[in-house]
Amino acid sequence: MKITKATLFIVLIAFLASCGGGSSKKASGTLSGEIKIDGSSTVYPLSEAVSEEYRNEESGVRVTVGESGTGGGFKKFSRGEIDINDASRPITSEEIELCKQGGVEFIELPVAYDGLAVVVSKENDFVDFLTIAELKKLWEPEAQGKIKNWNQVRASFPDQPINLYGAGTASGTYDYFTEAVVGKAKSSRGDYNASEDDNVLVKGVSSDKNALGYFGLAYYENNSDKLKLVPISANGKPGILPSQETVSNGTYTPLSRPEFIYVNAKSADRPEVKSFITFYLENAASLAQEIGSVPLKPEVYKLVQARFDKKVTGSAFGVGRSTIGVNLTEALSSGTK
């Protein structure tokens, strides 16, 4: 029988493949299992980005990420339905009590900073900046049914109706914005277009010349071609835009805040969850910049990793403590020494 060069080539390839030399690609990871994440729509882009990268490392681990809002996520978390809750504010005393009732201990981990973006439509040609006092006048409960037109906010604005878009009441963004602007969390007018889904808010504001809304900086970054970012003036200072720099150095105040993930302490004992959280903290800085959030300082990530390694449970912020202007280094150092 005549053996052709083609036949020899096929035999050689088969031999190499049987010896393991046919491919240099190795199956990724050694872990398996499922990790369930839900919560804040603001933290969602970061957790989803981390999850996508982690799947490349550990393809046997199934990671699902939902976005039912910080409050909605904590309800699931307290019932033990999810392993990790994304949160755009610290856990509340009521949520801590729900966790106790559900037998859930938690590890609180800051993962990034966020600046709340105040936005209008690209077609809006009259809003050059807004002050915190003007935002309060617009959003405080007393404004409901009274402040309806732009010229009621500032006399130089046109006599046109204002259509407001903002976070739903189950959102941590809602809690933070109302505290920073109005002075009391959950204190807001109710006659506005509310949603826990920031994509709905983006669509509403971008398609309405007279609209104004607010949500996390990452959603503006991903839709900057459709929206106009509004500089915010506080304490008589010139208006400042949220950016990686102004959020990181604290000059975009008071609308900058830390973002968190809360880990079920029992879940943290599972190898795949432990691996995922370590991967999250190692990659949060680079991925945060990619999606529009602001990374923490390297020394803060070290403190956060130490908090997780030592399984420090409970909140570093105390019941009812505000995160407006908080120093994360000081807050975390006390619990990881």
QUITA-V811665 format. One record per residue. OMEGA is omega in whole degrees, -180 to 180 (999 if undefined). Layout:
BEGIN
omega
OMEGA
OMEGA
END
This chain:
BEGIN
omega
-179
180
-179
176
179
179
178
179
-180
179
-180
180
180
180
179
180
-179
179
-180
-178
-177
-179
178
-178
-178
177
-174
169
179
-176
176
180
-178
177
-178
-180
175
175
-169
175
179
-180
-178
-178
179
180
178
179
178
-178
179
179
-179
179
177
180
-177
-175
179
180
178
180
177
-178
176
179
-180
-179
-178
-179
178
178
180
176
178
-179
-178
178
179
-177
180
-180
-174
173
172
-178
178
173
176
177
-179
179
179
180
175
179
177
178
178
179
-180
-180
-177
169
-175
174
-175
-175
170
-177
-179
169
176
171
177
-180
172
-170
171
179
174
-178
179
-176
-176
179
179
174
173
176
175
179
178
177
178
179
-177
-170
-177
-177
-179
-179
-176
179
-177
180
-174
-176
-178
-177
174
177
177
-173
-178
177
-177
177
-179
-178
174
174
-172
177
-180
-177
176
-173
177
-175
174
176
177
-179
-176
-177
-178
178
-177
-174
-176
-180
-179
-180
179
178
-174
169
-177
-175
177
179
-173
175
171
180
-176
177
176
180
178
-179
-179
-178
-175
-176
-174
-178
-176
-177
171
-180
177
175
-177
-176
-178
-179
172
-179
-178
-178
-176
178
-177
-170
175
-179
-176
174
-178
180
178
176
176
-179
178
-180
-179
176
174
178
176
-176
-174
176
-178
-177
174
-179
176
-176
6
-172
172
-175
173
174
-173
158
176
-175
173
-175
177
178
-177
178
-179
-176
-177
178
178
179
-178
-178
177
177
-180
-176
179
-174
-176
-176
-177
-179
177
179
-179
-175
175
172
-176
-178
171
176
-178
-179
177
177
178
178
179
178
178
178
179
-179
-179
-179
177
-178
-179
-177
177
-172
179
-177
175
-179
-180
174
178
-179
-177
174
-175
179
180
-177
-175
-175
-176
-176
-175
-180
999
END
